[in-house]
Amino acid sequence: MCAVKRIDRVDIFKLGDYKVEYIKDFRFYMITKLPNPYYISKRFLKANLINFAAKEQDLESQLPLCDITARKNELIELEDQL
């Protein structure tokens, strides 16, 4: 991706013609309306891509599983109390 260099106790990387301070905890989020965007492979090395494309029908089919899991946890807690 880009080389980070330490200059005078500060981590710096080059962005175009500019030198920018590198902050380890910085997070960058990208949002797109494209259904299946293409990203070059070297971007995947330091990035986590999450696909939030979901249809209402898919979400509805997952609801019973969430309910079952929640009830199962309640029953386990109740059993532990007995």
C-alpha positions in Angstrom: 0.0 0.0 0.0 2.2 2.8 1.2 5.5 3.0 3.0 5.4 4.5 6.5 8.7 6.1 7.6 9.7 7.4 11.0 11.0 11.0 10.9 11.8 12.8 14.2 9.7 10.3 16.2 6.7 10.8 14.0 5.4 8.2 11.5 4.9 9.7 8.1 3.7 8.4 4.7 3.6 10.1 1.4 0.2 10.9 -0.2 0.8 12.3 -3.6 3.1 15.3 -3.1 2.2 15.7 0.6 3.7 14.1 3.7 1.0 13.0 6.1 1.3 11.9 9.7 0.4 8.3 10.1 -2.0 7.6 13.0 -2.2 3.9 13.8 -5.8 4.1 15.3 -7.2 6.0 12.3 -10.1 4.2 10.5 -11.3 5.0 6.9 -14.7 3.8 5.8 -15.8 3.7 2.1 -19.4 3.5 1.1 -20.6 2.7 -2.4 -24.0 2.1 -4.1 -22.4 -0.3 -6.6 -23.8 -3.8 -6.1 -20.4 -5.6 -6.6 -17.5 -3.1 -6.6 -14.1 -4.1 -7.8 -11.0 -3.4 -5.6 -7.5 -4.2 -6.6 -6.0 -7.1 -4.6 -3.4 -5.1 -2.7 -6.2 -3.1 -1.1 -7.4 -6.3 0.6 -4.1 -6.8 2.4 -4.8 -4.0 5.0 -8.5 -3.7 4.6 -11.6 -5.4 5.9 -14.4 -5.3 3.4 -17.9 -5.9 4.6 -20.7 -6.6 2.2 -23.9 -5.1 3.7 -26.0 -5.9 0.7 -29.1 -7.6 2.1 -32.6 -7.9 1.0 -35.6 -7.7 3.2 -36.5 -11.3 2.5 -33.0 -12.5 3.6 -33.3 -10.5 6.9 -36.8 -11.9 7.6 -35.5 -15.5 7.2 -32.8 -14.8 9.8 -35.2 -13.5 12.4 -36.4 -16.9 13.6 -32.8 -18.0 14.2 -32.2 -14.9 16.3 -35.3 -15.6 18.3 -34.3 -19.3 18.9 -30.8 -18.3 19.9 -32.1 -15.7 22.4 -34.6 -18.2 23.9 -32.0 -20.9 24.1 -29.7 -18.5 26.1 -32.7 -17.7 28.4 -33.3 -21.4 29.0 -29.6 -22.1 29.8 -29.6 -19.2 32.3 -32.9 -20.6 33.9 -31.4 -24.1 34.1 -28.3 -22.7 35.8 -30.5 -21.0 38.4 -32.3 -24.3 39.2 
